[in-house]
Amino acid sequence: MEGKKQLLATLVGCNYAGTPHELRGCINDVLAMRDTLVARFGFAPGDIAVLTDDDRSAAAVLPTGANIKRALADMVTRAAPGDVLFFHYSGHGTLVPHRRGHGARQDEAIVPCDFNLITDVDFRQLVDRVPQGATFTMVSDSCHSGGLIDQEKEQIGPSAVVTDDLAVDGTTTRAARARFLPYAAVVGHLSGASGVDASHHVADHLLALFGADASAKFRHHHDAPTPSPDGGILLSGCQTDETSADVAADDEAAVGGKACGAFSSAVQAVLAAHPAPVSNQEVVSRARELLRDQGFEQHPCLYCSDANADAPFLCQQEGAAAIPAL
């Protein structure tokens, strides 16, 4: 219907089953989020693309780097001003050193099931294509996920904290698997497939294996864009220098006895406990509190414009009627 706001989502869960890097809760995270999008936010099931590496479904689209970027690009192409776009990623994250060793800063990336890294530059370019007046909300439950949209303004994070973000003194730190792949592990995995010596930078392996489907960060030089307010909203599971926990099914933090991501579970708990509207800033602040109380040493972050920090999560207004699941 003309003038009606579109609600579009892409949900990606990578468990890497059968590999040394296997996780347990990532697919559960996105299936739970799909249900929440339909039941609470009124997303139509047909407007939610789900990509998982669970081979039990012959119709499943594998979350390779190319497939994820294609699904996100298709979503942005469909968008019009005022639309709500949502991307949830649960899986491994990593940090990529600069190719020529300039400076100590490393860049954030997510790790699709084929290890074709998607970097902060790719997400910056994606957000830059979102129509004016639309929003692109990204929830990344992965390690080192702070800053995954390059140049987005930090609202809650290492440099901009909220008053209720207290230290974890007095809590018990959990022993949980981190959703993190060390850079050396990424290069080692790719080297076996690319035939390029493991001493080379990951860019050489990715370009050899994926060519034009490799991250734009590695295909040509990028000047840093001038930051300006946009529709990008990143809720990250942790800070850039931290890891995000993958919670086993028998952990007391697991929901319904199912493995999950600690941050994904916290977001679900915050939404369940607070009716609309709950702002992006409130979601992150309350998730921080919950994870602290549960003994997790990870600090979710928020990156977006000042206006979007106070805006309702996924633009849900008070009294908004959810569309029932079909």
Secondary structure, DSSP 8 states (H G I E B T S, - for coil): -TT---EEEEEEE---TTSTT--SSHHHHHHHHHHHHHHTT---GGGEEEEE--TT-TT-B---HHHHHHHHHHHHHH--TT-EEEEEEES-EEEEE-TT--SS-EEEEE--TT---EEHHHHHHHHHTS-TT-EEEEEEESTT-TT-STT--EEESSSS--TT----TTS-----EESB--HHHHHHHHHHHH---TTS-HHHHHHHHHGGGS-HHHHS----------SEEEEESS-TTS--EEE-TTSTTSBTTB-EEHHHHHHHHHHHHS-S--BHHHHHHHHHHHHHHTT-----EEES-HHHHHSBGGG--TT-------
